[in-house]
Amino acid sequence: TMAQIATALLAAWALVRWQFPGGRIVHSLIALSWLVPFQVVMIPNYVLATKLGLLDSIAGLVIPNAAAAFAVLVIYNAMRGFPRAVIESARMDGASSLRTLFGVVVPSLRAPLASVSILCFISAWNDYFWPLLLIRKIENSVVQIGLQFFMSQEGNDWGLLMAAATLASLPILLIYLILQRQVVESFMKSGVR
């Protein structure tokens, strides 16, 4: 989630702040890549992970998900609404581009960042198929794969399965509760201005 937010912030800042030839094409390609389902790129990603030696590793789970087109698009649209006059005044005060981004723009984007963080975390936490495809050892596996072990051909242990599923949903609930307050506060502050 943190890698997705970091890459989305930097990519959106580059697309919004700097006008360069082909900028609209890059934005369009990012938007189009969001529309490609995982099943289309699953086999090429698996072959690439195999060649890079990322099979059965946590890095193999994290690296392909380090950037998300959805996060870039949401943060890009939020940054486009940020007043250019504030950015220009920060530049005139001598702030570098990264200082302007992290000191001026990011604090004002708490609501979109919290929303994207919640959605990216839920997406990564609930990912089932890519870890199933990539991970071989149980000790490198994720919670969702572990839930599968409560089901067998002899029968399902529904009590343990429901208890484990409840425990697996607690981190999502916790992240949502923490960031929900930030989203509501940001919307309230923006409505008062």
Long-range contacts (C-beta under 8 A, 24 or more apart in sequence): 1-117, 1-120, 1-121, 1-124, 3-62, 3-65, 3-66, 3-67, 4-65, 4-66, 4-67, 4-68, 4-71, 4-116, 4-120, 4-124, 5-71, 5-113, 5-116, 5-117, 5-120, 7-66, 7-67, 7-68, 7-71, 7-72, 8-67, 8-68, 8-71, 8-72, 8-74, 8-75, 8-116, 9-75, 9-101, 9-106, 9-113, 11-67, 11-72, 11-76, 12-72, 12-75, 12-76, 12-78, 12-79, 13-79, 13-97, 13-101, 13-105, 15-72, 15-76, 16-76, 16-79, 16-80, 16-82, 17-87, 17-97, 17-101, 27-76, 30-69, 30-72, 30-73, 31-69, 31-73, 33-69, 34-69, 34-70, 34-73, 38-129, 38-130, 42-129, 42-130, 42-133, 45-130, 46-133, 46-134, 49-134, 54-134, 55-134, 55-136, 56-134, 56-135, 56-136, 56-137, 56-140, 57-140, 58-140, 60-134, 60-135, 61-127, 61-130, 61-131, 61-134, 61-135, 61-142, 64-130, 65-124, 65-127, 65-130, 68-120, 68-123, 70-116, 70-119, 70-120, 71-116, 71-120, 74-112, 74-115, 74-116, 75-109, 75-112, 75-113, 75-116, 78-109, 78-111, 78-112, 79-105, 79-109, 82-108, 82-109, 110-182, 110-183, 110-185, 110-186, 111-182, 111-183, 111-186, 111-187, 111-190, 114-179, 114-180, 114-182, 114-183, 114-186, 115-179, 115-183, 117-175, 117-179, 118-175, 118-176, 118-179, 118-180, 121-172, 121-175, 122-172, 125-171, 125-172, 126-172, 143-168, 144-168
